[in-house]
Amino acid sequence: MKIDAVKWGGVLVVALVLMAGSAWAAWAWQANAYSQQLAAKEAAYQTERTNLANANSAQILAEQGKRFALEQWLAASDQSHYRALTDEKTKQARLRDRLATADLRLSVQLDATATTGCDGVQTATCTSGVVYGARRAQLDPAHAQRIIGITGDGDQGLIALQACQAYAREVGFMNL
C-alpha cells in the first residue's frame, strides 16, 4: 500500500504542479492579453488627443490668419483715412490762405426781389468784366475764414464717418 500511496502522492504532486503551471500560464496569457488591450486603448486615446490638438491648432491658425488680414486691412484703411484727412486739411489751408491774401473772395447770391436799401449787404461791383446772372455780394474775409473753417470741420467729420462705416462693414463681413 505504501507503493500505491507513494505512487498516488507522486501523481498528486505532478497534478498539482501541472495545475499550478497551467494557472500560471493562464494568468500570464491573460496579463499579456490585458496589457495588449490597455496598450490599444492608450494608443486610441493618444490618437484622439493628437487629433483634437491638431484641430485646435488649425482653428487657432485660421483665427490668427483672420486677425492678420483684419490688421492689414485696418492699417490700409487708417492710412487711406489719414491721407484723405491730410489732403482735406491741406485743401482747407490753401483755401484759407487764398482768402487771406484776397486771391479769392467768397460771395453770396442776392435775392433778386430784395432792394439794396437798408439790408446791410453791399453788392459787389466788378469793373474788370461783365457779370451775367444774379447779383452777388462779397463776404468779409473774416467771415469767409469762419465759413471755410466750419465746412472744413464738416468735411473732416464726413471723412471720419466714412472710415467708421467702412470699418463696421468690414468687421461685420469678417464675422460672417
C-alpha positions, 0 to 999 in steps of 0.5 A: 500500500505504501507503493500505491500511496507513494505512487498516488502522492507522486501523481498528486504532486505532478497534478498539482504542479501541472495545475499550478503551471497551467494557472500560471500560464493562464494568468500570464496569457491573460496579463499579456492579453490585458496589457495588449488591450490597455496598450490599444486603448492608450494608443486610441486615446493618444490618437484622439488627443493628437487629433483634437490638438491638431484641430485646435491648432488649425482653428487657432491658425485660421483665427490668427490668419483672420486677425492678420488680414483684419490688421492689414486691412485696418492699417490700409484703411487708417492710412487711406483715412489719414491721407484723405484727412491730410489732403482735406486739411491741406485743401482747407489751408490753401483755401484759407490762405487764398482768402487771406491774401484776397486771391479769392473772395467768397460771395453770396447770391442776392435775392433778386426781389430784395432792394439794396436799401437798408439790408446791410449787404453791399453788392459787389461791383466788378469793373474788370468784366461783365457779370451775367446772372444774379447779383452777388455780394462779397463776404468779409474775409473774416467771415469767409475764414469762419465759413471755410473753417466750419465746412472744413470741420464738416468735411473732416467729420464726413471723412471720419464717418466714412472710415467708421462705416467702412470699418463696421462693414468690414468687421461685420463681413469678417464675422460672417 
